[in-house]
Amino acid sequence: MTIQTIETTPYADQKPGTSGLRKRVSVYSQPNYVENFIQSIFDSLDGYEGKTLVIGGDGRYYNDVAIQKAIRIAAANGFGKVLVGENGLLSTPAASHIIRHYKAFGGLVLSASHNPGGPEGDFGIKYNIGNGGPAPEKITDAVFARTKVIDSYKTVDAPDVALGEVGQHWSGDMVVEVIDPVADYAALMKSLFDFPAIREMFASGFTMTFDAMHAVTGPYAHAILEGMLDAPRGTVINGTPSPDFGNGHPDPNLVYCKEMFDLLMTPQGPDFGAASDGDGDRNLIIGKNRFVTPSDSLALLAANAHLAPGYKGGIAGIARSMPTSAAADRVAEKLGIEMHETPTGWKFFGNLLDAGRVTICGEESAGTGSSHVREKDGLWAVLLWLNILAVRKQSVDEIVREHWATYGRNYYTRHDYEEVDAAIAGKLVEDLREQLPSLPGRNFGDDLQVAYADDFTYHDPVDGSTSAKQGVRIGFTDASRIVLRLSGTGTVGATLRLYLERYEAPDGRHDLETQMALEPLIALADDLAGVKQRTGRQEPSVIT
């Protein structure tokens, strides 16, 4: 094997965000851009010589090119084996499971998740550690530091690996095993859920539609829903992965899945609708005449998890990201289990899951998951919902209404202002931070009194680490909240995210339209932060 050391120069923009390094394809296509970042990852790790590395992605444009580069660099740096999904495909939760199942050293997940694909779209690379979860900040910080000074990378002079052929291959002296991307994950799902009960529900006439959005979950959904669970053929739509996601936007929200939403709101629609995103870690849940918000879905899944065989003994605890509504907190309180509030980013759940402190985790950005992997998992959430429906024999709407009657309802929305000038967005957040000390105790209108105002700091109860400046929180005495933060998942400018929440008790009104119920908070948030005036945007880019 001929190991080549190639001279290179650093790029200044390779700082990983909450989900790895996401950039436009045109940025990743620059000379040595991929090579620099992957070599910087390996340079920041110790003890991987002779070990196994998992590689896979969501099939978006440039995946095949980057995977071949990654294989050669892994071979040159001394990995003993690479496990890669057939045709380079692995959903993010499946990659996490493969890392854990085969006790790999770590993995490279090539995805930009819910961001658009294609030659003009986005691309991303994320490193996951041996527990299957995203690398913690101490590693991503080291990677960024290395990217700023890197002067060479290693590769091997070897032909491309035939990613379409399952079986053993070689890259230099390193074994490359191309594996079925679905089989191990499907077996895991079968071990967690009551497949016979779900099959019986489909056999009795239950109908659903699952939109794979031309993304990576198509093969998984076809195999599990239509294959193992006997859902009728055609239940899965847009099930063939495409480099540009069928020229669509692979984000499972009410903007990009409006057609499904409209169908579920009609008498002719199916009983249940669901979707997942580009890399398979997000989910959308809609019942007939009932959209379930991600925050409510987290609470409902936690409250009903014991109905699935894999969780029949109950759950140890729940964790949610700070911007996610407090609906899950009320479930944890009633169950008498731990509840943890973390910064946005799935990597913050890893320590809690590894320590056995929590079983189910979730984020308002349509991500839920459990201790079965160390990533959020879109298809897992869909299957747990199906398990709950099969056991309770009620509609989604009935289950949601009963939940609110027991725990109360958290009216909740997120307003995204995308591609805002980064300097304007940063100054807006800084100016709001300066107001925080003066806010507690102040009254706004007739019934909004500020109980606390801070910039969220997380103290990890497992390893003692601290993560500061994770988002501005303004909480009120009636349990309402305003949260403002900058997102780390965009690739152009800044994404400003505004989260608004109002709690209605179990015996209160649960039938209000969400934006109307939150109108006073929406107006107050704009008064305090000046989002419209300072960004020039009269409306959010997306409302969820």
GIGI-V266122 format. One record per run of one state. SS is the DSSP state (a for helix, b for strand, c for the rest). FROM is the first residue (numbers start at 1). TO is the last residue. If there is no record, write none. Layout:
# GIGI-V266122
ss=SS from=FROM to=TO
ss=SS from=FROM to=TO
This chain:
# GIGI-V266122
ss=c from=1 to=2
ss=b from=3 to=7
ss=c from=8 to=16
ss=b from=17 to=17
ss=c from=18 to=19
ss=b from=20 to=24
ss=a from=25 to=28
ss=c from=29 to=32
ss=a from=33 to=43
ss=c from=44 to=51
ss=b from=52 to=57
ss=c from=58 to=62
ss=a from=63 to=76
ss=c from=77 to=80
ss=b from=81 to=89
ss=c from=90 to=91
ss=a from=92 to=101
ss=c from=102 to=105
ss=b from=106 to=110
ss=c from=111 to=121
ss=b from=122 to=128
ss=c from=129 to=133
ss=b from=134 to=134
ss=c from=135 to=136
ss=a from=137 to=147
ss=c from=148 to=151
ss=b from=152 to=156
ss=c from=157 to=166
ss=b from=167 to=171
ss=c from=172 to=173
ss=b from=174 to=179
ss=c from=180 to=182
ss=a from=183 to=192
ss=c from=193 to=194
ss=a from=195 to=203
ss=c from=204 to=207
ss=b from=208 to=211
ss=c from=212 to=216
ss=a from=217 to=228
ss=c from=229 to=235
ss=b from=236 to=237
ss=c from=238 to=244
ss=a from=245 to=247
ss=c from=248 to=257
ss=a from=258 to=264
ss=c from=265 to=271
ss=b from=272 to=276
ss=c from=277 to=282
ss=b from=283 to=287
ss=c from=288 to=289
ss=b from=290 to=292
ss=c from=293 to=293
ss=a from=294 to=307
ss=c from=308 to=308
ss=a from=309 to=311
ss=c from=312 to=316
ss=b from=317 to=321
ss=c from=322 to=326
ss=a from=327 to=335
ss=c from=336 to=337
ss=b from=338 to=342
ss=c from=343 to=345
ss=a from=346 to=354
ss=c from=355 to=359
ss=b from=360 to=363
ss=c from=364 to=366
ss=b from=367 to=370
ss=c from=371 to=377
ss=a from=378 to=392
ss=c from=393 to=395
ss=a from=396 to=407
ss=c from=408 to=408
ss=b from=409 to=420
ss=c from=421 to=421
ss=a from=422 to=438
ss=c from=439 to=442
ss=b from=443 to=444
ss=c from=445 to=447
ss=b from=448 to=455
ss=c from=456 to=457
ss=b from=458 to=459
ss=c from=460 to=465
ss=b from=466 to=467
ss=c from=468 to=471
ss=b from=472 to=476
ss=c from=477 to=480
ss=b from=481 to=487
ss=c from=488 to=493
ss=b from=494 to=504
ss=c from=505 to=513
ss=a from=514 to=517
ss=c from=518 to=518
ss=a from=519 to=529
ss=c from=530 to=530
ss=a from=531 to=535
ss=c from=536 to=541
ss=b from=542 to=543
ss=c from=544 to=544
